[in-house]
Amino acid sequence: MNLTKAQAEKLVKGCINNDRTAQEALYKLFHGEMLRVCYTYLSAEALAKEAFNTGFLKVFQSINNFDAEKGELGGWIRKIMIYTAIDLCRKELKFNNLISPVQDDDDQFIAPHILDKLYFEDILQHIRTLPAATQTVFNLSVMDGFSHKEIGEQLNISEGTSRWHLAEAKRQLREWLQPAGQSANQPKERSGKQQ
């Protein structure tokens, strides 16, 4: 959401003063976007809604800590939602710290010609089929740009385990996206008419 500094300041001040109108306006303004953030980390509807509600409670409880000089309001709320979803993941999941680390030098793990034919919903649906721990690490790394060190700190796992989960997510998604017998870097040859 693109709020002007004055609009954000007015909403924040209203929320600090427990103004129900300001709280409702803030909630409605960020509801859809922040619920999507929670669904990105938690595919189970009940867990995603729980993270969303807990996240907004944290937003309202700590709104006086928001500093407009350090960033925009939407980014601050998004960060709270991500950390709340991660906390819930931690409660729901058991991560295996014994998995051996892997090197992940594969920045472009899916060929662009394949991505051009996909919709976000299709990709998200397949991300949600990943094991929960692998899905969480993938989301933190690819969707939200966290480093393996940050992921390890948030999820209480080693950097090597984080790297393994990311590599495994990429492998599984690549398998789903690549037609059988086709190389990731080779476009599929078309038979018949050229389009």
N, C-alpha and C positions, 0 to 999 in steps of 0.2 A: 504494500500500500504506500502510495506517495502522499504523505501528509506534509503540509508546510510546517515550518518550525513553530509558528504561532498556533496552528491547530493541534499539534502534538503537545505543546506546552499547556494549552487549555484543557485537553483531555487528561493529561497527567495530573495537573493541579486539582481538577474535579475529582479524580480517583483518590488522590491523597486525602481530600476532604470528605471522603465517603459519599460523594454525590452520586446517587443511584442512576441518574440520567447519563452522567459521564461514564460510569462503569458499564452501563448497557450499550452506550455508543461504541466504546472501546471493544467490547465483546463482539458486537455485531460486525464491526469493521474488520476484525481479524479472524472471525469464526472459521470461515471456509478455508483460508490459507493455512491456518494453524492446525486444523483438523486433518488436512492433507499431510502435513508434516508428521503428525502422529501415526497416520496410516502408512507412511513410508517406512516407519520403524516397527510397527506392530500390525501385522496383517489381521489378527483377530479383532473383530469390531469392538467387542466389549473392552479389550485391553487398550485399544486406540482411544476410545472414548474416555476411559479411566485416566489415561495419560493427559488427554486434552483438558479434562475437568480439573485434574490436579495441577496441571500447568497453569491454567488461568487463575486458580486459587493462589498459586505462588506469585503470579504477576501482580494480582491485587494486594497481596501481603507485602510485596517488596517494591511497589511502584515508586516509593520515595527514594529508592536507590538508583532509579533511572537517571542517567546523565546525558543530556542531548549533545554535549560536547564530545562525547566518546562514540557516538553512533546514533543511528535512527531508531525510532521506537519499534518499528516492525522487526528489525534485526535483533533487538534486545529481547522481544517477546519470543521470536523464533528460537533463539539460543536457550531460553528457559524451557520451551517445549521439547527441544531435542534432548536436553539433559534430563528432563522428566521422563521422556520415553526410554532413554537409556537406563535410568534408575529402575524403571519397571521391567525392562529386559533383564537386568541383572537379577531381579527377584525371580523371574520366570525361567531363566536359562542357566544351564551349567556349562561353563566353557572348559575345554580340555587344554590345560597348559602343557601337556606332554607332547603335543603335535610338533613335529620337526619343522624348523623354519625353511622357507623357500625364498629364492630370489625372484622378485617380480620386475623383470625388465620389459614387460610387454605393455607399453603405454597404450597402444592402439590394438585392443584385443578383438575388435569386431570391424570387419571391412566396411568402409563408408557406403558402398553400393548396397549392402544389406540393410544398414540403418535407415537409408532413404525410404525403404518400403515399409517401415514399422511405425506404429502409433505408440505414443507414450503409454496408453492403457495396456497395450499388449506387452510392452517391456515390463511395466510394473507388475502385471499379472505373473510373469515368469520370475521376476525377482522374488515375489512372494512365495514361490515354490521352493526356494532355497532353504536349507536348514536355518533355523532362527538365528543362531550365532553368526553364521556366514552372511546371512542377509543383513544383519545389523552392522557388521564390519564393512560390507560393501556400501551400504547407505552412507555411513559416516565418511568413508574414504572418497567414494566417487560422487555422491550427491552433495555432500556438505564440505568436502575438502579438508577433512581432518588428517593429520599425519599419523603414521603408525604409532609414534610415541604418544600422541594425544589419545588415540583410540585405546591403546594399552592402559593408559592412566584412567580413562573413563570406565572401561569395562573390567579393570583389574585383571588383565591378561598381559602376556609378554608381547613385545613388538614382533617377535617371530611368529607367534600364534596369530596375531593380527594379519601379518603378511600371508600366512597360510590360508586364512579364511578368505582374503581378497583374491588370491590366486585360484582358490577352489571355486569361488563365485564366478570369476571370469571364465574358468574352464567349463563350468556347467552352462553358463549363458552362451558361450561360444558353441557348445554342442547343440543347444537348442536352435541357435540361429543359423548354423551352417548346414546346408543341404548335405545329405550323405555323399561321401566320396569327393567333396569339393574342398579345395584349399581355401583358407581364410583370405588370401590375398588375390585369388583368381575370380573374376566375375564369371558367373554362369553363362556358358555359351547358349545362345538361343538357336533353336531350330526353326526353320520356316522363314516367315516374313520378318524383315527388320522393322522395328518400330521407331 
